[in-house]
Amino acid sequence: MVWLLRHCKKCDRYTLKTDACPKCGGSVKIPHPAKFSLDDRYRKYRIKMRRMAREKEEKTLSA
């Protein structure tokens, strides 16, 4: 049941809906952190994707 929860980014409420918040219609995300492992083979790719997403977000905010 824990992994079914979603957290709305807009109104900070929790829901079981996977597509949008039923209260405000905002986007939802999984509120739990990813599993941690010291032997993470895909760490460099995840960091690269995070950087690319951040750069893309900064471009859209500055435009």
Legacy VTK file of the C-alpha trace (Angstrom):
# vtk DataFile Version 3.0
C-alpha trace
ASCII
DATASET POLYDATA
POINTS 63 float
0.000 0.000 0.000
2.898 2.372 0.687
4.114 2.376 -2.914
0.669 3.332 -4.193
0.809 6.784 -2.620
1.462 9.842 -4.778
2.231 13.402 -3.633
0.823 16.478 -5.382
3.485 19.075 -6.186
0.944 21.883 -6.259
-1.164 21.513 -3.086
1.077 19.134 -1.048
-1.668 16.539 -0.578
-1.327 12.769 -0.865
-3.482 10.712 -3.211
-3.801 7.258 -4.744
-4.437 8.652 -8.237
-1.508 8.159 -10.605
-2.237 10.781 -13.253
-3.273 14.016 -11.475
-4.355 15.345 -8.109
-8.137 15.026 -7.650
-8.255 18.225 -5.557
-6.340 20.739 -7.692
-5.457 18.850 -10.914
-1.702 19.280 -10.336
0.929 16.744 -11.297
1.778 13.979 -8.831
5.047 12.200 -8.023
6.136 9.249 -5.924
7.095 10.651 -2.500
9.521 7.858 -1.595
13.256 7.991 -2.356
14.820 5.413 -4.626
16.521 2.402 -3.058
20.125 3.128 -2.139
23.040 0.945 -3.046
26.769 1.667 -2.787
27.298 -0.506 -5.843
25.108 1.596 -8.156
25.950 0.932 -11.794
23.623 3.589 -13.217
24.550 6.496 -10.942
26.380 8.517 -13.597
23.410 8.267 -15.985
20.932 9.354 -13.313
23.105 12.350 -12.394
23.424 13.289 -16.065
19.648 13.115 -16.562
19.085 15.283 -13.460
21.513 17.903 -14.775
19.877 17.885 -18.190
16.417 18.299 -16.642
17.633 21.162 -14.451
19.207 22.934 -17.467
16.024 22.503 -19.467
13.957 23.917 -16.600
16.303 26.905 -16.257
15.993 27.622 -20.002
12.200 27.593 -19.852
12.171 29.877 -16.794
14.572 32.403 -18.365
12.725 32.509 -21.701
LINES 1 64
63 0 1 2 3 4 5 6 7 8 9 10 11 12 13 14 15 16 17 18 19 20 21 22 23 24 25 26 27 28 29 30 31 32 33 34 35 36 37 38 39 40 41 42 43 44 45 46 47 48 49 50 51 52 53 54 55 56 57 58 59 60 61 62
